[in-house]
Amino acid sequence: MWDRGVPIRMQYRIKMNTPETRQGRGDSKADGILQAWYNGVLMLDRRNMRWRHDDAIHIDQYFYSSFFGGGSAKFSTVKEETMWTANHAVSNKPLLYNPPR
């Protein structure tokens, strides 16, 4: 999927869903959005996400983790692998691509 030494660009968009109108009503909407672009091509477009019920829950952190393999030694790489990442950013507006609304 990736050519060695060729940088790729990833962009993600997460939009929170509409929370409950009053606590305990259970009427939060599954209208949240999760989108992902790979080198400018929209690869994932989910518009039915229910991230929260309560309006007090917001996006307030960014966590990045690379993962290679599985949960046991049989998934280990045959040699040491290296991955470089750069230019991580968080914004309330599109950074690279103009996502559909």
KEMIMI-207952 format. One record per residue: residue number from 1; residue in one letter; x, y, z of N, C-alpha, C in turn. Coordinates in steps of 0.02 Angstrom, whole numbers, plus 50000, padded with zeros to 5 digits. Each point is the difference from the previous one (the first is absolute). Layout:
  num  residu  n_east  n_north   n_up  ca_east  ca_north  ca_up  c_east  c_north   c_up
  NUM       A       X        Y      Z        X         Y      Z       X        Y      Z
...
***
This chain:
  num  residu  n_east  n_north   n_up  ca_east  ca_north  ca_up  c_east  c_north   c_up
    1       M   50041    49940  50000    49959     50060  50000   50043    50063  50000
    2       W   50056    49998  50037    50044     50058  50003   50066    49984  49967
    3       D   50025    50047  49960    50066     49994  49970   50052    50025  50049
    4       R   50053    49963  50007    50052     50017  50047   50029    50070  49984
    5       G   50006    50041  50051    50029     50065  49993   49955    50054  49971
    6       V   49938    49983  49984    49953     50048  49971   49952    50022  50055
    7       P   50000    50065  50017    49955     50023  50053   49926    49993  49979
    8       I   49958    49990  50050    49928     49999  49988   49969    50055  50042
    9       R   49940    50020  49983    49963     50050  50038   49934    49969  50022
   10       M   49988    50006  50065    49938     49976  50029   49965    50059  50033
   11       Q   49935    50003  49991    49961     50051  50036   49936    49965  50024
   12       Y   49981    50018  50061    49940     49973  50031   49954    50057  50020
   13       R   49936    49986  49997    49951     50049  50023   49953    49964  50047
   14       I   49992    50028  50059    49953     49973  50049   49953    50057  50019
   15       K   49936    49989  49992    49949     50050  50020   49956    49965  50052
   16       M   49994    50033  50057    49959     49972  50053   49926    49997  49979
   17       N   49965    49951  50027    49929     49994  49986   49959    50048  50044
   18       T   49937    50008  49983    49955     50041  50040   49983    49963  50064
   19       P   50014    50031  50059    49987     49966  50063   49926    50000  50018
   20       E   49983    49969  50056    49932     49999  50025   49975    50072  50011
   21       T   49936    50011  49989    49972     50067  50013   49995    50013  50075
   22       R   49987    49948  50039    50001     50003  50073   50030    49936  50026
   23       Q   50039    50005  50053    50034     49941  50026   49950    49945  50017
   24       G   50015    49940  49978    49959     49942  50015   49944    49987  49951
   25       R   49990    50043  49951    49947     49989  49951   50017    49945  49950
   26       G   50064    49990  49987    50020     49949  49952   49987    50019  49928
   27       D   49996    50064  49986    49984     50021  49931   50060    50030  49964
   28       S   50061    49980  50020    50058     50024  49963   49997    49970  49929
   29       K   50028    50036  49952    49995     49980  49930   50064    49966  49976
   30       A   49993    49953  49955    50057     49968  49968   50017    50039  49937
   31       D   50019    50064  50010    50016     50043  49943   50073    50025  50003
   32       G   50041    49967  50040    50071     50017  50001   50034    49975  49937
   33       I   50060    50028  49986    50035     49984  49937   50071    49976  50016
   34       L   50021    49949  49964    50069     49976  50000   50021    49993  49927
   35       Q   50050    50038  49980    50025     49997  49931   50076    49993  50001
   36       A   50027    49967  49949    50072     49993  49994   50020    50006  49927
   37       W   50052    50039  49987    50028     50010  49934   50070    49970  49997
   38       Y   50016    49966  49947    50067     49974  49986   50025    50034  49937
   39       N   50050    50042  50007    50027     50039  49944   49945    50036  49961
   40       G   49954    50030  50037    49948     50040  49970   49938    49963  49976
   41       V   50001    49934  50005    49943     49959  49978   49960    49978  50062
   42       L   49936    50016  49999    49956     49980  50056   49994    49924  50001
   43       M   50024    49969  50054    50000     49927  50006   49948    49975  50050
   44       L   49979    50043  50046    49952     49981  50051   49952    50058  50011
   45       D   49935    49986  49997    49950     50053  50008   49940    49971  50038
   46       R   50003    50005  50066    49946     49976  50043   49964    50060  50029
   47       R   49935    50004  49988    49961     50058  50023   49944    49978  50047
   48       N   50011    49946  50035    49949     49974  50045   50030    49983  50068
   49       M   50049    50039  50022    50035     49984  50062   49965    50032  50060
   50       R   49995    49961  50053    49974     50026  50064   50059    49996  50049
   51       W   50033    50057  50008    50059     50004  50044   49981    50014  50072
   52       R   49944    50034  50010    49983     50023  50067   49924    50005  50008
   53       H   49980    50002  50064    49930     50015  50017   49995    50067  50034
   54       D   50053    50019  50035    50002     50060  50042   50038    50057  49966
   55       D   49972    50059  50002    50032     50059  49969   50065    50020  50036
   56       A   50012    49973  50059    50062     50015  50036   50061    49964  49971
   57       I   49989    49952  49956    50054     49962  49970   50021    50033  49935
   58       H   50065    50017  49995    50027     50033  49941   50067    49969  49983
   59       I   50026    50015  49941    50068     49978  49982   50048    50048  50034
   60       D   50043    49972  50043    50047     50043  50036   50070    49971  50002
   61       Q   50011    49946  49963    50066     49970  49997   50012    49970  49932
   62       Y   50065    49993  49983    50021     49966  49939   50050    49947  50021
   63       F   49990    49938  49980    50044     49945  50017   50018    49964  49935
   64       Y   50064    49992  49989    50025     49966  49940   50039    49939  50021
   65       S   49988    49944  49968    50037     49939  50016   50009    49959  49936
   66       S   50060    49979  49987    50012     49954  49944   50000    49929  50029
   67       F   49976    49954  49962    49996     49931  50024   50018    49954  49943
   68       F   50044    49954  50012    50021     49952  49949   49994    49930  50030
   69       G   49958    49959  49970    49997     49931  50023   49938    49984  50040
   70       G   50007    49951  50043    49945     49976  50040   50020    49994  50072
   71       G   49967    49955  50035    50010     49994  50072   50049    49947  50023
   72       S   50035    49968  49953    50048     49948  50021   50062    50003  49955
   73       A   50050    49959  50017    50063     50001  49964   49992    49979  49926
   74       K   49949    49962  49983    49992     49979  49930   49986    50059  49954
   75       F   49981    50057  50027    49988     50060  49960   50062    50045  49996
   76       S   50054    49981  50032    50060     50041  50001   50029    50009  49930
   77       T   50032    50057  49989    50033     50012  49936   50063    49957  49996
   78       V   50021    49985  49939    50060     49959  49991   50064    50042  50008
   79       K   49992    50066  49997    50056     50045  50011   49973    50063  50033
   80       E   50045    50042  50024    49979     50062  50031   49968    50046  49948
   81       E   49945    50030  50017    49964     50045  49955   50003    50071  50027
   82       T   49997    50049  49956    50002     50071  50019   49945    50038  49963
   83       M   49970    50046  50035    49949     50043  49971   50010    50071  50025
   84       W   49999    50048  49955    50006     50070  50020   49933    50034  49990
   85       T   49982    50042  50046    49940     50040  49993   50018    50074  50011
   86       A   49962    50044  49970    50014     50071  50006   49937    50040  49987
   87       N   50001    50062  50020    49948     50049  49983   49931    49979  50025
   88       H   49996    49977  50061    49935     49985  50030   49968    50067  50019
   89       A   49936    50006  49989    49964     50062  50016   49928    49984  50018
   90       V   49971    50041  50042    49930     49995  50018   49969    50067  49985
   91       S   49942    50000  49968    49968     50062  49981   49925    49992  49999
   92       N   49964    50055  50006    49928     49997  49992   49979    50018  49929
   93       K   50049    50003  49954    49988     50013  49929   50042    49951  49959
   94       P   49980    49985  49938    50041     49955  49958   50071    50027  49991
   95       L   50048    49954  50001    50070     50020  49993   50028    49987  49930
   96       L   49985    49943  49971    50030     49981  49935   49948    49998  49944
   97       Y   49944    49969  50014    49950     49988  49948   49936    50032  50020
   98       N   49958    50013  49952    49936     50032  50013   49947    49945  50007
   99       P   49986    49978  50061    49953     49945  50008   49928    50019  49983
  100       P   49962    49951  49974    49929     50014  49988   49964    50010  50066
  101       R   49951    50041  50000    49961     50015  50061   49936    49961  50002
***
